[in-house]
Amino acid sequence: MTRLQQLFVEQGQSPWLDNLTRGHVTSGRLATYVADGIRGVTSNPTIFQKAISGSADYDDQFRALVGQGLPVEEAYWQLVIDDIDHALHLLEPLYDGSGGGDGFGSVEVAPGLAHDAEGTVAAARSLSRRIAHPNCLVKIPATAEGVTAVHRAVAEGMSVNVTLIFSLARYDEVVEAYLSGLEAFPGDLSTVHSVASFFVSRVDTEVDRRLDGLDSPVAQGLKGKAAVAQAKAAYQLFRRRFAGPRWDALVARGAHLQRPLWASTSTKDPTLPDTLYVDNLIGPDTVNTIPEPTIAAFEDHGTVARTIDQDVDMAIGVLDGLGRLGVDLADVARTLEQEGVASFAKSFDDLTASLRAKAAQPAAS
């Protein structure tokens, strides 16, 4: 078995690919990843900005769509939906074979809606309607308004990937939005799926930046430890919330777990191990969405072992130690949420601007 296959078979964790391009689908690269153990795909505005701007794979379709009179932004969405549609079709056998446990692909609502709950729900409805696959997850950012939208979307029977989670407090709100949404949905709960995307490496980047500003050997000793510690605490919260009479009542109606998904798992600090956020976050009922370079590194020298609930007391000690040093993790989360929303919005704006410029160019003779 590949190490990716071992993650699922031996540890109950689903590795997903953190990338989607048309070339991945048409070249068979995505199919190869699936054969090697990848069990789902995620996308976001930055991924699509790089995919569409970085190749000519989309040019003919884009020009045809604009030539038919479609506005540039609607043409963009058609490009995105076609990519997701093809990926979901490829993943459907995995979805069916796992009884709806895996084989998902995610597509994100427009980043400009991050603070618009009503607009987010409307966009989620539209995407769910246009992408008629049961294995499609609509990505909704975990802003305060996004959490409200998650509850409403789930209450309408939509499947969601809740993204840009950076704190335990916000993660708890996301879980509550899912549970209360399930309770409000009058239909078959077995048709509703969700993951909660808890971002990892960016937490270390921001925390370590703040630790570098402290003249303390203790601070230096905590560098590179906050993200894994917080993820381990999140897993404990997951186990607590998805247990007991309330959850049992939902399971009786067919409910699925909202699995924690470890996102942003490439190591940004070159002094840290390149498989840090894979090796240390392995455990049952979790997902790790992994960029391609990190997949290659993990296949080469990663370690497959249950780690997500090991050394939990040590992880809590790391979080407590950061607090004693004055590192405000709530403020870290606010900063990262703002940066994440802004980054996706910039990618979306940059891409639509480049597409408008392309639409204005005369077609090649």
Secondary structure, DSSP 8 states (H G I E B T S, - for coil): --HHHHHHHHH-EEEEES---HHHHHTSHHHHHHHTT--EE---HHHHHHHHHT-STTHHHHHHHHHTT--HHHHHHHHHHHHHHHHHHHHHHHHHHTTSSS-EEEEE--GGGTT-HHHHHHHHHHHHHHS--TTEEEEEE-SHHHHHHHHHHHHTT--EEEEEE-SHHHHHHHHHHHHHHHHH--S-GGG--EEEEEE-HHHHHHHHHHHTTS--HHHHHTTT-HHHHHHHHHHHHHHHHT-SHHHHHHHHTT---EEEEEE--S--STTS-TTHHHHTS--TTEEEEE-HHHHHHHHHH---S--TTSSHHHHHHHHHHHHHTT--HHHHHHHHHHHHHHHHHHHHHHHHHHHHHHHHS----
